[in-house]
Amino acid sequence: MANQKPPNPNTAYGRKRQREEYYRTKAALSPEDRAKQNTNEFFFIVIFIGVLALVAYFIGGSGAVAHWFQH
């Protein structure tokens, strides 16, 4: 497995291999490292949603943000 080509993300099989590799790597982490990774993922999602809300605010005002959050 040392000389194996990296998975091609443009194919279903390649995406499946990448997904399986991600889950294997995450399962091999210690509980402390897994908690750190989960915390980082959560903050990334919160920041991403915040940036989207700012973009909606700058484009359409506060009404657009309220409308966006209602969906």
Biopython code that builds the backbone (N, CA, C, O; Angstrom):
import numpy as np
from Bio.PDB.StructureBuilder import StructureBuilder

atoms = [
    (1, "MET", "N", (0.818, -1.181, 0.000)),
    (1, "MET", "CA", (0.000, 0.000, 0.000)),
    (1, "MET", "C", (0.867, 1.252, 0.000)),
    (1, "MET", "O", (0.337, 2.362, -0.042)),
    (2, "ALA", "N", (2.170, 1.101, 0.045)),
    (2, "ALA", "CA", (3.060, 2.254, 0.096)),
    (2, "ALA", "C", (3.108, 2.989, -1.238)),
    (2, "ALA", "O", (3.238, 4.213, -1.258)),
    (3, "ASN", "N", (3.007, 2.268, -2.352)),
    (3, "ASN", "CA", (3.104, 2.900, -3.658)),
    (3, "ASN", "C", (1.737, 3.095, -4.310)),
    (3, "ASN", "O", (1.640, 3.171, -5.535)),
    (4, "GLN", "N", (0.720, 3.171, -3.529)),
    (4, "GLN", "CA", (-0.626, 3.307, -4.073)),
    (4, "GLN", "C", (-0.874, 4.750, -4.521)),
    (4, "GLN", "O", (-0.486, 5.702, -3.843)),
    (5, "LYS", "N", (-1.525, 4.888, -5.675)),
    (5, "LYS", "CA", (-1.854, 6.219, -6.183)),
    (5, "LYS", "C", (-2.879, 6.882, -5.266)),
    (5, "LYS", "O", (-3.698, 6.193, -4.656)),
    (6, "PRO", "N", (-2.844, 8.207, -5.163)),
    (6, "PRO", "CA", (-3.880, 8.871, -4.370)),
    (6, "PRO", "C", (-5.229, 8.755, -5.061)),
    (6, "PRO", "O", (-5.292, 8.679, -6.288)),
    (7, "PRO", "N", (-6.311, 8.742, -4.288)),
    (7, "PRO", "CA", (-7.633, 8.602, -4.900)),
    (7, "PRO", "C", (-7.990, 9.812, -5.758)),
    (7, "PRO", "O", (-7.651, 10.946, -5.422)),
    (8, "ASN", "N", (-8.671, 9.557, -6.862)),
    (8, "ASN", "CA", (-9.111, 10.616, -7.751)),
    (8, "ASN", "C", (-10.440, 11.162, -7.212)),
    (8, "ASN", "O", (-11.435, 10.439, -7.194)),
    (9, "PRO", "N", (-10.471, 12.438, -6.770)),
    (9, "PRO", "CA", (-11.705, 12.968, -6.181)),
    (9, "PRO", "C", (-12.820, 13.195, -7.198)),
    (9, "PRO", "O", (-13.938, 13.538, -6.814)),
    (10, "ASN", "N", (-12.538, 13.010, -8.488)),
    (10, "ASN", "CA", (-13.548, 13.229, -9.524)),
    (10, "ASN", "C", (-14.356, 11.979, -9.841)),
    (10, "ASN", "O", (-15.232, 12.016, -10.705)),
    (11, "THR", "N", (-14.079, 10.879, -9.163)),
    (11, "THR", "CA", (-14.832, 9.651, -9.391)),
    (11, "THR", "C", (-15.514, 9.227, -8.094)),
    (11, "THR", "O", (-15.066, 9.578, -7.003)),
    (12, "ALA", "N", (-16.586, 8.479, -8.220)),
    (12, "ALA", "CA", (-17.305, 8.005, -7.035)),
    (12, "ALA", "C", (-16.404, 7.093, -6.197)),
    (12, "ALA", "O", (-16.415, 7.165, -4.968)),
    (13, "TYR", "N", (-15.629, 6.243, -6.861)),
    (13, "TYR", "CA", (-14.738, 5.341, -6.136)),
    (13, "TYR", "C", (-13.667, 6.128, -5.390)),
    (13, "TYR", "O", (-13.333, 5.797, -4.252)),
    (14, "GLY", "N", (-13.126, 7.168, -6.021)),
    (14, "GLY", "CA", (-12.103, 7.979, -5.371)),
    (14, "GLY", "C", (-12.652, 8.719, -4.160)),
    (14, "GLY", "O", (-11.985, 8.806, -3.129)),
    (15, "ARG", "N", (-13.867, 9.255, -4.278)),
    (15, "ARG", "CA", (-14.484, 9.932, -3.136)),
    (15, "ARG", "C", (-14.749, 8.950, -2.007)),
    (15, "ARG", "O", (-14.595, 9.281, -0.831)),
    (16, "LYS", "N", (-15.152, 7.723, -2.379)),
    (16, "LYS", "CA", (-15.398, 6.690, -1.369)),
    (16, "LYS", "C", (-14.095, 6.352, -0.642)),
    (16, "LYS", "O", (-14.079, 6.218, 0.581)),
    (17, "ARG", "N", (-13.019, 6.217, -1.391)),
    (17, "ARG", "CA", (-11.724, 5.917, -0.763)),
    (17, "ARG", "C", (-11.281, 7.042, 0.156)),
    (17, "ARG", "O", (-10.774, 6.783, 1.247)),
    (18, "GLN", "N", (-11.467, 8.297, -0.270)),
    (18, "GLN", "CA", (-11.094, 9.423, 0.585)),
    (18, "GLN", "C", (-11.939, 9.456, 1.852)),
    (18, "GLN", "O", (-11.421, 9.717, 2.937)),
    (19, "ARG", "N", (-13.233, 9.192, 1.721)),
    (19, "ARG", "CA", (-14.133, 9.187, 2.869)),
    (19, "ARG", "C", (-13.732, 8.080, 3.845)),
    (19, "ARG", "O", (-13.677, 8.304, 5.055)),
    (20, "GLU", "N", (-13.452, 6.885, 3.318)),
    (20, "GLU", "CA", (-13.039, 5.778, 4.189)),
    (20, "GLU", "C", (-11.724, 6.079, 4.881)),
    (20, "GLU", "O", (-11.560, 5.755, 6.057)),
    (21, "GLU", "N", (-10.781, 6.695, 4.174)),
    (21, "GLU", "CA", (-9.494, 7.054, 4.768)),
    (21, "GLU", "C", (-9.686, 8.083, 5.883)),
    (21, "GLU", "O", (-9.040, 8.003, 6.928)),
    (22, "TYR", "N", (-10.574, 9.046, 5.655)),
    (22, "TYR", "CA", (-10.865, 10.053, 6.685)),
    (22, "TYR", "C", (-11.417, 9.391, 7.942)),
    (22, "TYR", "O", (-10.979, 9.699, 9.050)),
    (23, "TYR", "N", (-12.379, 8.481, 7.772)),
    (23, "TYR", "CA", (-12.977, 7.825, 8.936)),
    (23, "TYR", "C", (-11.980, 6.912, 9.647)),
    (23, "TYR", "O", (-11.993, 6.825, 10.875)),
    (24, "ARG", "N", (-11.113, 6.228, 8.891)),
    (24, "ARG", "CA", (-10.076, 5.404, 9.530)),
    (24, "ARG", "C", (-9.125, 6.267, 10.327)),
    (24, "ARG", "O", (-8.756, 5.915, 11.448)),
    (25, "THR", "N", (-8.720, 7.400, 9.760)),
    (25, "THR", "CA", (-7.796, 8.300, 10.455)),
    (25, "THR", "C", (-8.438, 8.862, 11.714)),
    (25, "THR", "O", (-7.800, 8.936, 12.764)),
    (26, "LYS", "N", (-9.707, 9.258, 11.607)),
    (26, "LYS", "CA", (-10.402, 9.818, 12.765)),
    (26, "LYS", "C", (-10.606, 8.764, 13.852)),
    (26, "LYS", "O", (-10.510, 9.078, 15.038)),
    (27, "ALA", "N", (-10.885, 7.521, 13.463)),
    (27, "ALA", "CA", (-11.085, 6.451, 14.442)),
    (27, "ALA", "C", (-9.785, 6.108, 15.163)),
    (27, "ALA", "O", (-9.813, 5.635, 16.299)),
    (28, "ALA", "N", (-8.649, 6.343, 14.512)),
    (28, "ALA", "CA", (-7.367, 6.012, 15.116)),
    (28, "ALA", "C", (-6.885, 7.090, 16.086)),
    (28, "ALA", "O", (-5.902, 6.876, 16.795)),
    (29, "LEU", "N", (-7.545, 8.227, 16.132)),
    (29, "LEU", "CA", (-7.136, 9.305, 17.029)),
    (29, "LEU", "C", (-7.477, 8.971, 18.471)),
    (29, "LEU", "O", (-8.404, 8.211, 18.753)),
    (30, "SER", "N", (-6.701, 9.558, 19.377)),
    (30, "SER", "CA", (-7.025, 9.413, 20.791)),
    (30, "SER", "C", (-8.269, 10.254, 21.088)),
    (30, "SER", "O", (-8.592, 11.162, 20.322)),
    (31, "PRO", "N", (-8.966, 9.969, 22.177)),
    (31, "PRO", "CA", (-10.171, 10.749, 22.486)),
    (31, "PRO", "C", (-9.909, 12.253, 22.620)),
    (31, "PRO", "O", (-10.756, 13.063, 22.244)),
    (32, "GLU", "N", (-8.742, 12.630, 23.152)),
    (32, "GLU", "CA", (-8.418, 14.052, 23.288)),
    (32, "GLU", "C", (-8.236, 14.700, 21.918)),
    (32, "GLU", "O", (-8.740, 15.795, 21.669)),
    (33, "ASP", "N", (-7.513, 14.014, 21.033)),
    (33, "ASP", "CA", (-7.301, 14.560, 19.694)),
    (33, "ASP", "C", (-8.602, 14.602, 18.893)),
    (33, "ASP", "O", (-8.829, 15.535, 18.123)),
    (34, "ARG", "N", (-9.450, 13.600, 19.073)),
    (34, "ARG", "CA", (-10.741, 13.577, 18.384)),
    (34, "ARG", "C", (-11.616, 14.734, 18.871)),
    (34, "ARG", "O", (-12.313, 15.362, 18.075)),
    (35, "ALA", "N", (-11.581, 15.017, 20.176)),
    (35, "ALA", "CA", (-12.352, 16.138, 20.720)),
    (35, "ALA", "C", (-11.838, 17.459, 20.155)),
    (35, "ALA", "O", (-12.624, 18.352, 19.837)),
    (36, "LYS", "N", (-10.514, 17.579, 20.030)),
    (36, "LYS", "CA", (-9.941, 18.793, 19.437)),
    (36, "LYS", "C", (-10.396, 18.965, 18.000)),
    (36, "LYS", "O", (-10.765, 20.064, 17.586)),
    (37, "GLN", "N", (-10.369, 17.877, 17.237)),
    (37, "GLN", "CA", (-10.775, 17.952, 15.836)),
    (37, "GLN", "C", (-12.259, 18.300, 15.721)),
    (37, "GLN", "O", (-12.643, 19.103, 14.871)),
    (38, "ASN", "N", (-13.086, 17.706, 16.563)),
    (38, "ASN", "CA", (-14.515, 18.023, 16.539)),
    (38, "ASN", "C", (-14.756, 19.486, 16.886)),
    (38, "ASN", "O", (-15.616, 20.133, 16.289)),
    (39, "THR", "N", (-13.996, 20.013, 17.858)),
    (39, "THR", "CA", (-14.127, 21.416, 18.236)),
    (39, "THR", "C", (-13.721, 22.318, 17.084)),
    (39, "THR", "O", (-14.397, 23.307, 16.803)),
    (40, "ASN", "N", (-12.624, 21.987, 16.415)),
    (40, "ASN", "CA", (-12.181, 22.785, 15.275)),
    (40, "ASN", "C", (-13.215, 22.763, 14.147)),
    (40, "ASN", "O", (-13.489, 23.794, 13.534)),
    (41, "GLU", "N", (-13.781, 21.599, 13.878)),
    (41, "GLU", "CA", (-14.799, 21.490, 12.839)),
    (41, "GLU", "C", (-16.021, 22.331, 13.192)),
    (41, "GLU", "O", (-16.586, 22.998, 12.326)),
    (42, "PHE", "N", (-16.431, 22.303, 14.454)),
    (42, "PHE", "CA", (-17.593, 23.078, 14.886)),
    (42, "PHE", "C", (-17.343, 24.574, 14.695)),
    (42, "PHE", "O", (-18.197, 25.282, 14.161)),
    (43, "PHE", "N", (-16.174, 25.058, 15.130)),
    (43, "PHE", "CA", (-15.880, 26.486, 14.993)),
    (43, "PHE", "C", (-15.766, 26.891, 13.530)),
    (43, "PHE", "O", (-16.152, 28.003, 13.170)),
    (44, "PHE", "N", (-15.247, 26.015, 12.686)),
    (44, "PHE", "CA", (-15.182, 26.322, 11.257)),
    (44, "PHE", "C", (-16.593, 26.497, 10.690)),
    (44, "PHE", "O", (-16.840, 27.420, 9.913)),
    (45, "ILE", "N", (-17.508, 25.625, 11.072)),
    (45, "ILE", "CA", (-18.882, 25.719, 10.584)),
    (45, "ILE", "C", (-19.545, 26.999, 11.077)),
    (45, "ILE", "O", (-20.251, 27.664, 10.318)),
    (46, "VAL", "N", (-19.322, 27.352, 12.350)),
    (46, "VAL", "CA", (-19.913, 28.575, 12.903)),
    (46, "VAL", "C", (-19.369, 29.799, 12.179)),
    (46, "VAL", "O", (-20.132, 30.705, 11.842)),
    (47, "ILE", "N", (-18.074, 29.841, 11.938)),
    (47, "ILE", "CA", (-17.470, 30.968, 11.233)),
    (47, "ILE", "C", (-17.998, 31.039, 9.801)),
    (47, "ILE", "O", (-18.279, 32.128, 9.301)),
    (48, "PHE", "N", (-18.135, 29.904, 9.143)),
    (48, "PHE", "CA", (-18.647, 29.867, 7.776)),
    (48, "PHE", "C", (-20.070, 30.427, 7.710)),
    (48, "PHE", "O", (-20.387, 31.213, 6.818)),
    (49, "ILE", "N", (-20.921, 30.025, 8.650)),
    (49, "ILE", "CA", (-22.289, 30.527, 8.683)),
    (49, "ILE", "C", (-22.285, 32.029, 8.976)),
    (49, "ILE", "O", (-23.090, 32.772, 8.414)),
    (50, "GLY", "N", (-21.386, 32.476, 9.851)),
    (50, "GLY", "CA", (-21.279, 33.899, 10.135)),
    (50, "GLY", "C", (-20.883, 34.705, 8.911)),
    (50, "GLY", "O", (-21.428, 35.781, 8.669)),
    (51, "VAL", "N", (-19.935, 34.187, 8.138)),
    (51, "VAL", "CA", (-19.516, 34.875, 6.914)),
    (51, "VAL", "C", (-20.670, 34.926, 5.922)),
    (51, "VAL", "O", (-20.890, 35.954, 5.282)),
    (52, "LEU", "N", (-21.408, 33.832, 5.788)),
    (52, "LEU", "CA", (-22.572, 33.836, 4.901)),
    (52, "LEU", "C", (-23.612, 34.856, 5.349)),
    (52, "LEU", "O", (-24.222, 35.529, 4.518)),
    (53, "ALA", "N", (-23.817, 34.972, 6.659)),
    (53, "ALA", "CA", (-24.778, 35.950, 7.171)),
    (53, "ALA", "C", (-24.300, 37.373, 6.871)),
    (53, "ALA", "O", (-25.109, 38.236, 6.530)),
    (54, "LEU", "N", (-22.994, 37.623, 6.994)),
    (54, "LEU", "CA", (-22.464, 38.949, 6.664)),
    (54, "LEU", "C", (-22.646, 39.274, 5.186)),
    (54, "LEU", "O", (-23.002, 40.398, 4.831)),
    (55, "VAL", "N", (-22.405, 38.307, 4.341)),
    (55, "VAL", "CA", (-22.587, 38.523, 2.904)),
    (55, "VAL", "C", (-24.055, 38.835, 2.614)),
    (55, "VAL", "O", (-24.359, 39.749, 1.848)),
    (56, "ALA", "N", (-24.965, 38.074, 3.228)),
    (56, "ALA", "CA", (-26.395, 38.328, 3.025)),
    (56, "ALA", "C", (-26.764, 39.709, 3.548)),
    (56, "ALA", "O", (-27.593, 40.391, 2.946)),
    (57, "TYR", "N", (-26.161, 40.135, 4.665)),
    (57, "TYR", "CA", (-26.451, 41.457, 5.223)),
    (57, "TYR", "C", (-25.970, 42.565, 4.290)),
    (57, "TYR", "O", (-26.688, 43.536, 4.052)),
    (58, "PHE", "N", (-24.762, 42.419, 3.765)),
    (58, "PHE", "CA", (-24.220, 43.454, 2.886)),
    (58, "PHE", "C", (-24.960, 43.522, 1.554)),
    (58, "PHE", "O", (-25.051, 44.589, 0.946)),
    (59, "ILE", "N", (-25.481, 42.402, 1.106)),
    (59, "ILE", "CA", (-26.192, 42.387, -0.174)),
    (59, "ILE", "C", (-27.632, 42.857, -0.003)),
    (59, "ILE", "O", (-28.110, 43.676, -0.789)),
    (60, "GLY", "N", (-28.333, 42.349, 1.018)),
    (60, "GLY", "CA", (-29.761, 42.627, 1.105)),
    (60, "GLY", "C", (-30.232, 43.295, 2.373)),
    (60, "GLY", "O", (-31.427, 43.554, 2.513)),
    (61, "GLY", "N", (-29.341, 43.587, 3.304)),
    (61, "GLY", "CA", (-29.749, 44.220, 4.548)),
    (61, "GLY", "C", (-30.200, 43.211, 5.586)),
    (61, "GLY", "O", (-30.112, 41.999, 5.387)),
    (62, "SER", "N", (-30.685, 43.742, 6.697)),
    (62, "SER", "CA", (-31.060, 42.866, 7.815)),
    (62, "SER", "C", (-32.271, 41.999, 7.477)),
    (62, "SER", "O", (-32.409, 40.896, 8.006)),
    (63, "GLY", "N", (-33.138, 42.481, 6.610)),
    (63, "GLY", "CA", (-34.290, 41.675, 6.199)),
    (63, "GLY", "C", (-33.873, 40.428, 5.454)),
    (63, "GLY", "O", (-34.496, 39.375, 5.595)),
    (64, "ALA", "N", (-32.819, 40.542, 4.659)),
    (64, "ALA", "CA", (-32.326, 39.381, 3.916)),
    (64, "ALA", "C", (-31.749, 38.336, 4.857)),
    (64, "ALA", "O", (-31.925, 37.136, 4.644)),
    (65, "VAL", "N", (-31.059, 38.792, 5.900)),
    (65, "VAL", "CA", (-30.488, 37.852, 6.863)),
    (65, "VAL", "C", (-31.608, 37.123, 7.625)),
    (65, "VAL", "O", (-31.548, 35.910, 7.825)),
    (66, "ALA", "N", (-32.623, 37.879, 8.042)),
    (66, "ALA", "CA", (-33.749, 37.262, 8.742)),
    (66, "ALA", "C", (-34.468, 36.269, 7.828)),
    (66, "ALA", "O", (-34.855, 35.185, 8.264)),
    (67, "HIS", "N", (-34.642, 36.637, 6.584)),
    (67, "HIS", "CA", (-35.289, 35.737, 5.614)),
    (67, "HIS", "C", (-34.453, 34.486, 5.404)),
    (67, "HIS", "O", (-34.992, 33.384, 5.312)),
    (68, "TRP", "N", (-33.137, 34.651, 5.329)),
    (68, "TRP", "CA", (-32.239, 33.524, 5.106)),
    (68, "TRP", "C", (-32.265, 32.559, 6.284)),
    (68, "TRP", "O", (-32.257, 31.343, 6.093)),
    (69, "PHE", "N", (-32.298, 33.101, 7.517)),
    (69, "PHE", "CA", (-32.312, 32.234, 8.694)),
    (69, "PHE", "C", (-33.649, 31.537, 8.892)),
    (69, "PHE", "O", (-33.711, 30.527, 9.593)),
    (70, "GLN", "N", (-34.721, 32.049, 8.294)),
    (70, "GLN", "CA", (-36.023, 31.402, 8.448)),
    (70, "GLN", "C", (-36.138, 30.169, 7.570)),
    (70, "GLN", "O", (-37.015, 29.338, 7.808)),
    (71, "HIS", "N", (-35.297, 30.022, 6.577)),
    (71, "HIS", "CA", (-35.393, 28.858, 5.680)),
    (71, "HIS", "C", (-34.625, 27.720, 6.215)),
    (71, "HIS", "O", (-34.588, 26.656, 5.598)),
]
sb = StructureBuilder()
sb.init_structure("model")
sb.init_model(0)
sb.init_chain("A")
sb.init_seg("    ")
for serial, (resi, resn, name, xyz) in enumerate(atoms, 1):
    if name == "N":
        sb.init_residue(resn, " ", resi, " ")
    sb.init_atom(name, np.array(xyz, "f"), 0.0, 1.0, " ", f" {name:<3s}", serial, name[0])
structure = sb.get_structure()
